Amino acid sequence: MADEVQQEDVTETGTTADNAEGAVASVETGKKKKKGKKSVFRGRASIQCTYNNTIVTLTDQNGAVLAWSSAGHLGFKGAKKSTPYAATQVVAEVTEKVKKFGLSELDVFVKGVGSGREASVRALANNGFVLLSIKDITPLPHNGCRPQRPRRI
């Protein structure tokens, strides 16, 4: 296994590291190429608002996560996690995380019935993003589960 890795490893000079001289040369240079920063102009914002929490995730068009945050992650406890103020703070933190990618246009997908729905969408617009579309993807049952029996008191 280790031999296979050494044979595939190529140094900057173009020689393979399977011989002793190549191995010494790769150790001496020891430089790794830095990855270029990913530049994303258009992405998706997924906002999940429940009665207990608000989660915001920013992704690129393919769905690879660039940044995420939630009210609980910011330190809000209990009933404060589901407030509109907590939702705006979550969006502010996600915006700071994603600035390095250059994201400017968003398709917004909102899921859930919590109180932070509208506040988080407004916060995205106020933080400099151009909102191309806003779509509600809250799951609705088509008369799925059987309801509980009525209580006999």
N, C-alpha and C positions, 0 to 999 in steps of 0.2 A: 504494500500500500504506500509506504513512504517512498519507495523507489519510483513508483508511478508518478507521484507528485513532483519528485525532483526532475524526472525526465520532461515533464510538461512545463516546468518553470523556465522561463526565458529571461535572461538579464537584459539590461538596456543596450549592451554591446551586440546583442543578437546571438550569442552563443548559449548553448543549453548548459544546465548545471549538472549534467550527469558525469562530467569529468572533474578532476580535482581542481584544475586551474579555473574552470567556470564557476565552481562552488566558491572559491576564494574571491573571485571577482564580484560575485553577487553579494558576498558578505561585506566586501569593502565599500561598494556603492551604497547598499542598504537603503536606497531611496525608493519610496513607493509613489506611484503617480496619484495625485489627488483627484478625486471625483469633482467634476464641474458641478456647480449648483444647479439644481433643477429649476428651469424657468417655466412657470405655468401661468397662463393668462386667464384661462377660463376653467371653472371647476363647478363642483356641486357642494351645496351646504345641506346636510341632513340634520334636522332639528327634531329631537324626540322629547316631547313634553308630557310627562305623566303627572299624576296627582302628587307624587313624592319627589320628583327630580326633573331636571332639564339637562339634556345632553346635546351638545353641538359638535358635529364632525364635519371638517372640510376635506374634500377629496379632489383629485383631478378628474378628468372626464372618464377615465377608465375605472375609477373607483379606488385607486391607491390613496390611502389616508395620508394627508399632509399634516393635519393637526386636529386635536380633539380636546374637549374639556367638559366638565360637568359641574353643577352647583355643589355637589358633595366633594368633588376634587378641590374646589376653592376653599372649603372649610365651612360652608353653610351647614347647619345642623337642623334636623327635624323639619318642622313646617316651613322654615325659612328657605329651604331648598327649592320649593315650588313657587316662589314668588316671582313677579315680573322683574323686580330689581335684581334678583339672583340671575335671571336669564340674561339681562343686559351685561352683567359682570362676566358671565361665561363667554358671551360673544366678544367682549373686549379682550379677554385673554387669548382666545383663539385667533383673533385678528393680529395680536402682537406676535404670536407664534408663526403665522403664515406670511408675514411681511417679507421675509427673506426670499420667498418664492416668486413674488411679484404678481400675486393673484389679484385680479381686478373685477372680473365678471363672474357672476354666480347664478346657477339654477338652484332654487331653494325647494327642498322637499320637507314638508312639515308632517309629523306623525304624532298623534296623541291628542288629549283633551285638556291638558293642564293649563294653568293660568299664564305661563310664560310664552305661549305661542306668538301672540301679536308683538309682545315686547322684544322677543329675540329677532323677529323679522325686521322690526323698526331699527333695532340696534345694528343689524347688518347694513341697512341702508345708510345709517348715520355714520358708520365707520368707514365710508368711502367705497363700498362695493357697489357695482352696477348690478341690480337684480334683473336678470333677463326673464325669469319666470318664477312663479310661486305656485307650487302644487301641493294639495292636501292628499297624503297617502295613508290616512288613518284607516286601519282595517275595520270594515263593517260586516257584521254577521248577516248572512242571508237566512235568518231564522235557523241558526245552527244548533246550539246546545239547548237541551230541554231545561226550562226554568225550574227553580226550586218549588217544592210544594208549599202552599200557604200555611202559615203558622196557625195552630189551634190554641187559642188563649182561653 
